Amino acid sequence: MRSLIDILDLTVEELDALTDKALDIIDHPAAYASACQGKKLATLFFEPSTRTRLSFEAAMYELGGHVIGFSEAASSSAAKGESVADTAKIVSCYADIIAMRHPRDGAALVAAQNASIPVINAGDGGHCHPTQTLADLLTIRREMGRFDHLTIGLCGDLKYGRTVHSLIHAMSRYEGTRFVLISPAELRVPDYVHDVLEGQRIPYVETANLESALPELDILYMTRIQRERFPDLAEYERLKDSYVLTAEKMDLCKREMAVLHPLPRVNEISVAVDADPRAAYFRQALNGKYMRMALILKLLAEADGPAPQPEAGLITGKYICRNPRCISAVEQELPQTFRQAEGGVYRCLWCDTAAE
Ligand code: NCD
């Protein structure tokens, strides 16, 4: 049985196969209309969502399956204090596959370790969002025709933007990828993402200046400043208008490039940009549905296979995670577990924060 918690759970070959499958679904929707007949997807959304939840639900309906679930923590037993582990065990009795979004980093991994059905991480706190990356990948393939030799600018909240972390991990595996990381100093990518870039010798630059980066980009990935993750709202107020992509700034970009955004947009892309043919973000949202269809098919097909082996070399009880947003800070009796990562550093198994 497989789950999708981190985009690196899938090999490059598997990502290619998923995009091929999604393209086939686009061309032959009728061939898939009863592929999941009699199967149930549970959507467990402890945090707000429009695209991710509705595209999962639409995906399952278009495969002929059924959907159960909840769209806010207040209507689940989490409001009574139920743990993520218990919720995952219970939902395994009622559904065939779970898509879960949770405000805590690492919550999806806890669910996967306790469920007896595949779990898909639909966003865990400020950590990862692998199915948004699937949508991003299909968009890059359809807009640019390739995954290699692309210069990718990521702009906005690179610290708390979970979609950014997953996309960097995924694109780091393609030849010739270069990143331009555009953010205020306070919102740079976390160190576990830096470590991947350094460890794999991926060329990247960090800058605060959007305009000067624009002319060299093949992809511009704009993001929202993640208000809900800031410990200090005054800091959010100070940083919230850091970047706005306007039609004038689009004049600085290549003619052949694509602007992506996981959405929702607040004000970081002006509405006038929507009419530009390079604005791919609404097409990207549609691509997300097809990739989620391909993913559901894959994980259900592999649901009877062997459970993945637990990671070797884990250390429990030596370090304590200092990330206050980590699931290990609240989940009942969840062991403080660390693994050895890039550069010999020990990182929390649940949220990737380095041990001190
Ligand atoms: C993103 C998310 O939830 O992380 N939205 C999405 O799933 N498309 C991005 C965001 O909320 O800014």
Boltz pocket constraint, residues with backbone or C-beta under 6 A from the ligand:
constraints:
  - pocket:
      binder: B
      contacts: [[A, 48], [A, 51], [A, 52], [A, 122], [A, 123], [A, 125], [A, 129], [A, 132], [A, 162], [A, 163], [A, 223], [A, 224], [A, 262], [A, 263], [A, 264]]
      max_distance: 6.0
